Amino acid sequence: MHLLVTLAARAAKFFGYLGALAVVAMMLHIGLDVILRNAFRISLDTVPEIVARYYMTALAFLPLAWLELRRDMISVELLDFALSSRARRLSDILVLLIAAIVYALLAWTNWDKALSETRVGTLVEIATYKMPVWHSFWFPAIGFTLATFVTALLALGRLWPALGAPLDEAAHER
């Protein structure tokens, strides 16, 4: 089980860094477009499509598991102050299980979508160029799948503290 936790944590961290890399690549790509357009009157026609289809989807979906593992997702703890520690732990387990189910449903539908878009070879027509965009449909499928596994492991870690300790270590290691 420790190996599974380690693999999940490393995969979550890897995809989290890929999401961060997408932000940097997007910034450089847009910056290059602005410089070329203003200095040399050269416009990169594909920038809006690449930003919307690749960088933004990678940024939005790939880091989900890393955020869940680090417990950095937005949460509203309206009644937590009034709950006992046992009730709070049960509430955390219930929320994590619901999140795992929702992520699993989203992963299921996105895997189906990614496979169908890959089969079709989805393209976007930009002026005289047809840009393939079917690759970008894999980002949500991968992100939701990994988030499913991480939230399920976190729920198990709340049930069995011996499993939860390696998860907490993995979440806070550099």
C-alpha positions in Angstrom: 0.0 0.0 0.0 2.9 2.3 0.7 4.1 1.8 -2.9 0.6 2.8 -4.2 0.7 5.9 -2.0 4.2 6.8 -3.3 3.2 6.3 -6.9 0.0 8.3 -6.6 1.9 11.2 -4.8 4.7 11.2 -7.4 2.2 11.1 -10.3 0.1 13.9 -8.7 3.3 16.0 -8.2 4.5 15.3 -11.8 1.1 16.4 -13.3 1.0 19.4 -11.0 4.4 20.5 -12.3 3.1 19.9 -15.9 0.2 22.3 -15.1 2.7 24.9 -13.8 4.8 24.4 -17.0 1.7 25.1 -19.0 1.4 28.5 -17.3 5.0 29.4 -18.1 4.7 28.1 -21.7 1.5 30.1 -22.1 3.1 33.3 -20.8 6.1 32.9 -23.1 3.9 32.0 -26.1 1.6 35.0 -25.6 4.6 37.3 -24.9 6.3 36.2 -28.1 3.1 36.8 -30.1 2.8 40.3 -28.6 6.4 41.2 -29.4 6.2 39.8 -32.9 3.0 41.6 -33.6 4.1 45.0 -32.3 7.7 45.0 -33.4 7.5 43.2 -36.7 3.8 43.1 -37.7 3.9 39.3 -37.6 0.9 37.6 -36.1 0.8 34.0 -34.9 -2.7 33.0 -35.9 -2.8 29.8 -33.7 -2.0 31.5 -30.4 -5.7 31.9 -29.2 -6.5 28.3 -30.1 -3.3 26.8 -28.5 -3.9 28.8 -25.4 -7.5 27.8 -25.1 -7.2 24.2 -26.1 -3.8 23.2 -24.7 -2.4 25.5 -22.1 -5.6 26.3 -20.3 -6.9 22.7 -20.2 -3.5 21.5 -19.0 -3.5 24.2 -16.3 -7.1 23.5 -15.2 -7.1 19.7 -15.0 -3.6 18.2 -14.6 -2.9 19.7 -11.1 -6.2 18.5 -9.6 -4.7 15.5 -7.8 -1.8 17.5 -6.5 -4.2 20.1 -5.1 -6.3 17.4 -3.5 -3.3 15.6 -2.0 -2.1 18.9 -0.5 -5.6 19.7 0.7 -5.3 23.0 -1.2 -8.7 22.9 -2.9 -11.3 25.5 -1.9 -13.4 24.2 1.0 -16.2 25.6 3.1 -16.1 24.5 6.7 -19.3 26.0 7.9 -20.0 23.6 10.9 -16.6 22.1 11.5 -16.0 24.3 14.6 -19.0 22.7 16.2 -18.1 19.1 15.5 -16.2 16.8 17.7 -12.9 15.5 16.3 -14.5 12.1 15.5 -17.4 13.8 13.7 -15.0 16.0 11.9 -13.0 13.0 10.8 -16.2 11.3 9.6 -17.2 14.4 7.8 -13.8 14.6 6.0 -14.2 10.9 5.0 -17.7 11.5 3.6 -16.6 14.6 1.7 -13.6 12.8 0.2 -15.7 9.8 -0.8 -18.2 12.1 -2.5 -15.4 13.9 -4.2 -13.9 10.6 -5.4 -17.3 9.5 -6.8 -17.7 12.9 -8.6 -14.2 12.7 -10.0 -14.8 9.1 -11.1 -17.9 10.1 -13.0 -16.1 13.0 -14.6 -13.2 10.8 -15.5 -15.5 8.2 -17.0 -17.2 10.7 -19.3 -13.9 12.4 -20.2 -12.2 9.1 -21.1 -15.1 8.4 -23.5 -14.8 11.9 -25.0 -11.0 11.7 -25.3 -11.3 8.3 -27.1 -14.0 9.5 -29.5 -12.1 12.8 -30.3 -8.9 10.8 -30.9 -10.7 8.4 -33.2 -12.2 11.3 -35.2 -9.0 13.3 -35.1 -10.7 16.6 -34.1 -9.3 19.7 -35.9 -9.9 23.4 -35.7 -9.7 25.4 -38.8 -7.8 28.6 -38.5 -7.6 30.7 -41.7 -5.9 28.3 -44.1 -4.5 26.0 -41.4 -6.2 23.0 -39.8 -4.8 22.5 -36.3 -5.3 19.2 -34.6 -6.8 19.6 -31.1 -7.8 16.1 -30.2 -4.8 15.8 -27.9 -6.2 18.4 -25.5 -9.2 16.1 -24.7 -6.8 13.8 -22.7 -5.9 16.4 -20.1 -9.3 16.3 -18.3 -9.4 12.5 -18.5 -6.0 12.1 -16.9 -6.5 14.9 -14.3 -9.9 13.5 -13.2 -8.6 9.9 -13.1 -5.7 10.8 -10.9 -7.8 13.0 -8.7 -10.2 10.0 -8.2 -7.3 7.8 -7.0 -5.9 10.5 -4.7 -9.2 11.4 -3.1 -10.0 7.7 -2.6 -6.6 7.2 -1.0 -7.1 10.2 1.2 -10.5 8.8 2.4 -8.8 5.5 3.2 -6.0 7.5 5.0 -8.7 9.2 7.2 -10.2 5.7 8.0 -6.8 4.1 8.8 -4.3 6.6 10.2 -1.4 4.3 9.4 -2.1 4.8 5.7 -2.8 8.5 6.2 0.7 9.3 7.6 2.5 8.4 4.3 0.0 10.5 2.4 0.6 13.5 4.6 4.4 13.0 4.3 4.0 12.8 0.5 1.9 15.9 0.3 4.4 18.1 2.1 7.7 16.8 0.8 9.6 19.0 -1.6 
